[in-house]
Amino acid sequence: MSIILHYNPGWEIIDPIYTLVIGILVIISTFGLIKDTFRILIDSTPVSIDIKKLRSELENIQGITSVRDLHVWNLADAKPALMCHIQTEDKIVNTLISAKEICHEFDLKHTTIEV
């Protein structure tokens, strides 16, 4: 940049143009990071998790009568968490183990399941 201005001092417009180009490149390259950060800040459901399929698989566990207040969000980048309330007929321990296994299949390692 400075070499161009050294040999062509009349090209002073090149400096703001160069600054604008670099600024646009920085904005474009950080857009994905800003989008991911925003999704974490608003506690949205991670894109990689199909919440309807997760609810369906939890409801299909033998002994579960209902799944309520199902929430999935990111604690940090690639660290999703789950919180839900399940209603069971009986065998609470076996039902919780099955629910935790399904959550692990969806890569949900931080779960809070109320019975």
N, C-alpha and C positions, 0 to 999 in steps of 0.2 A: 504494500500500500504506500509506504513512505517513498519507495523507489520511484513509483509512478509520479508522485508529486515532486520529487527531486528533479527528475528529467523533464517533466511537463508541468511547471508551476501554474499554468493557466487552468489546469484541470482540478480546481478546488472542489468542484461538485462531487468528485469521486468519493470523498470522505463521508459525507452524509448518506450517499447511496450504499456504500460498503457497510456502514453502521446499520442501515435499514435492513439490508440483506441478512446480516448476522443476527439481528433481532428477530426476524421472521423465522430463521432456521432454529433458533433457540425455542421460540414459541411452539413451532411444529414438533420438535423433538421431545418436548416435555408435555404435550397434550395428553398422551396416554397415562403418564404418571399423575397428572392433575385429575383426570377422570377417575382413576382407581382410588386416589386419595379421597375424592369427593364421595364416592360410593361407600367407603369405610366410614367417613364422618357422618353420613346420614343413615347409617346402619341398614343399608339395603341388603336384600338377599343376594348372596354370591351368584354370579352368572353360571358357575359350574354346577350348581345344585338345582335339580328339578323338584321344587317344593311340592307339587301335586303328586309326583311319583313317591316321594318320601312319605307324605301323609298317607297315601294309599297303602304302602308297605307296612307302615306302623299300624294302621287300622286292620290289616289282614293278619296280625299276630293273634294266635289263638288266646282267648281270654280278655282281649282288649275290646271294650264296648264303645269307646269314643276317644278321639284325640282332639283336644281343644287348646287354644292359645299357642299354636305352633309358630315359633319365631326362629328364623335362621339369619345370622348376620356375621360379618367379619370382625373379629377382635383386632386383627392386624392383617397385613397382606398374607394371603394364603393360610389363614388360621380361622376357619369358620367355627361358629358356636351355635348351639341349639338350646332352646328352652321350650318345653311343652308340658301340658297336663294330660295324663292319660287316666281313663277310668277303666278299672278291671273288674272281672267277675270274682276271680280268686287267683291263687298262685302268683302272688305279687313278685316274688324273687325271680321265678322263671320268666315272667313277662318282662321284667326290667332287663334281664340278661339278653333276651331276644331283641328288645328295643335298642339296647346299646350296640349289639352286633349289627343291626341295620344301620344305625348311625355311623358306625365305623366303615361300612360299605360305601357310604356317601362322603367319606373322609371328614366326618364330624367327630373330632376327638374331645372337644370340650362341650359336654352336654349336661343339662340340668333337666331331669324328668321328674315331675311331681306326680304322685299317685293319689 
